[in-house]
Amino acid sequence: MAQNAPSSPVSIIDTGSAHDDLDRPQPGIALCLSGGGYRAMVFHLGALWRLNELGYLSKLDRISSVSGGSITAGLLGVKWSRLAFDQQGVSPVFEAEIIGPVRALASKTIDQGAIVGGIFLPGTISDKVIAAYEEHLFGGATLQDLPEKPRFVINATSVQTGALFRFSQAYMADYRVGIIPHPDLALAIAVAASSAFPPVLSPCKIELNPSAWAPASGYKSEDLHREPFLSEAVLTDGGVYDNLGLETAWKRYQTILVSNGGGKMQAEEDPHTDWARHAIRINEIIDNQVRSLRARQTIEAFKAGDRQGCYWGIRSCIDDYRLDSAMPCAEEKTIALANIATRLKRLDDETQERLINWGYAVCDAAMRKHVDSSKAAPQQFPYPASGIG
């Protein structure tokens, strides 16, 4: 945490607008990476791979992420200065710097061990997840190791205020509490909060320095700029509030790219009627409806011209893009990938490669159809031998 207390309210201009409530969106490109556990984490790798080849990764002004998407985004942010983009805006070392480390994490199960350790050993479940992220991806990196541009915004949900809790290099913020400028919080903690899937990995509690907070001048909704909100944040998965990671991008930029690796509620022939499991099922229905509504509204906004950009999802049908040169991806095979459980559970190499191939192919179709038709079609999948199933 930042140790020095701000001497005065922090200008929303100085922080790049902690709340992003602009009168109108500004020019720029934002990428949103959804939640969805390891499934989404690896699916997004394929999308990033193709964005790099297309020269669009280097053009991004913001990467907004939640949950599983924040794991991928966190590593991308830490490694950003090492990507060495060439004159075409393409990183020749993207595969080595990003794909390899994330795939190594995807080969390890961390949720089960964290749950068992949190129950039977000292420390919480969140402590165990944080330790795993530090060991396998982030080391001792803090939010200050993220670049100033593009701005990486890692989103969690405040259980206390019901608002989005944002982590970035410039600030941490809850619009009802205020902002902490230039926090030195461990990146692993921010990602663990963003991916604290309820109920078992949630909540993630973070002790805060009350003197580090400041209200953002010019913003009047901070009705909770007081104790106990200033000394502790009780957080859960960012996808509880916004599974697409959309809000912090949509309010600010004109061009939005959305990668959705989120899950979908499965039908139950004989749902449980005891109060605990019935309540969980009802919450799943509410969550599923909100997720579907956000995706539909995003697509309709693109069609209406409210924003430029495109949407691709793990449940998309590639034929719906009506692009003759789209890569061959049979829907029954892509749906099988989409149905992988939302866990931080080991994925075998072939499944990882198929998820990457699918993310790569559907991102390519969306980008060449709706953003840049001048780009040539790819010749093959990143992992041709694995295909998509």
Secondary structure, DSSP 8 states (H G I E B T S, - for coil): ---S--SS-EETTTTT-SS---SS-EEEEEEEE---HHHHHHHHHHHHHHHHHTT-GGG-SEEEEETHHHHHHHHHHHHGGGS---TTS--TTHIIIIIHHHHHHHTS--HHHHHHHHHHSSS-HHHHHHHHHIIIIITT-BGGGS-SSSEEEEEEEETTTSSEEEE-SSEEEETTTEEEES---BHHHHHHHHT--TTTT--EEEE--GGG-B-EET----TT-STTTTTEEEEE-THHHHTT--HHHHTTEEEEEEEE--------SS---SHHHHHHHHHHHHHHHHHHHHHHHHHHHHHHTSSEEEEEETT--GGGG--TT-----HHHHHHHHTS-SSS----HHHHHHHHHHHHHHHHHHHHHHT-TTS---SS-SSTTTTT-
